[in-house]
Amino acid sequence: MVNEDLSDDDDDFGMVIHVHRYSCGCRTVRRDYHDGSVGERTVRHDGKKVASQLRPEQGC
């Protein structure tokens, strides 16, 4: 099982930021913007950005 830490933050105007930090050092930051759009960034433990959700074959 992968240990992970989830934290959320918001600006009281509709923007919400979700941060997942995994025990291996990888992290995913998801931003839900005021207009309903969503942005997501995933960074592996070695600092390399990946295009989608982390999967075991990506080294996490």
N, C-alpha and C positions, 0 to 999 in steps of 0.2 A: 504494500500500500504506500502511496506517495503522500507524505505530509505536505499540507499546503496551508497558507495563511491568506485569508480573504479580508480585505478592508474596503470600505465604501466611504465616499465623501460626496457632498453635494453643495451647491451654491445657493440653495433656497429659491432659485428661479427656474429649476427644471433640469439643469445639467447634473449628471451623476457620473462619478468616476469609480470603477471597480478595479481593484488591484489584487491579483493572485500572485503570491510568492510561493514557489515550490522549494522543498528541502534541498534539491539539487542546485539551486541558484537561478533557475529559470523564472521568468515572470511574464505575466500578461496584464496589460492595461487596456481596459475598455472604457470608452467615453460615450455616454448617451447625451447628445446635445439637445438644446432647447427646441430646435426645429424638428426633432424626431430622428435625425440622422445619427449614425453610430460609427465610431472609429475604434479600431482595435490594433494594438501593437504587441507582438510577442518577441521577447529577447531570450535567447538560450543562455545557459550558465556561462558560456565562453564569450558572451557579448554579441554573438551573431544574431541579426534580426531574421525572423522567419515570417513567411507570408500568412500562415494560418495557425490554427490551434496546435499546440504541442502534441506530438505522438511519440510513442516509444522509439520508432525508427529514426527520429530526429535527434536522438542522443540524450533525451531527458530521462 
